[in-house]
Amino acid sequence: MHIVLPWFLPMALLTSILGLDSMRTPRETSLESRSEAHWLLVIMFLPLLIWLLVQFSQSSQVIP
């Protein structure tokens, strides 16, 4: 398997870790702030998810 954009993995992992850290910080108990925390988590994990999808989509193509 040929890894596509290997330099992007550390950046995507760091972004995900920062998103988890931000979500774990004490937040107000209101429903709105919890909803914002969940959206923050989803947005922060998107680069890692997209990177993983690219890895599997590129592996099915034959490189000449």
N, C-alpha and C positions, 0 to 999 in steps of 0.2 A: 504494500500500500504506500503510495506516495503522498506525503503530508503536504497539503496546500496551505500557504501562508503560515509557516511555523512561528513567525515572529508575533502573530496576532494572539496566540494562545495565552502568553503571560498577561497581556493587556486585558483580555476578556476575563481571565481568572481574577485579576486584581479588581476589575469593575464589579464582578459578582461578589467578591469578598467584602468590598466596600458597601454594596447594597445590603448584604446580610448584617453587617455591623450597624448600618444606619437603622435597619428595622429593629434590631435588638435594643437600641437605646430606649430609655424610658419615654413613652409617649403618653399623651393624655388619654383618658379612658373613653373619650367620645368616639362614636362610630365613624365619624368623618376622618379622624386622624388615623384610625386603623385601616380604613379603606385606602388612604393615601400611602400608608406604609406597604400595603400589599401591592399597589400599583408600582411603587418604587422598586420593590423586589422583582416584579415582572420585567420592568424596563431594564434593570441592571443585569438580568440574566439573558437578555436578548442577544448581546454580542456572542456569548458563549454558545448559545443554542444555534445561532446562524453559522458559527464556525464549525460546529459539529455536523450540521446538515451539509455544508459544503464538502466536508471530508468524505461523507458517504456518497454524495452525488457525483463527485469527481472520480471515485474509485471504480465506478461502473463503466467509465469511458476508456477506450483503448488508446493508448498514446503510441503514435507511429515511431 
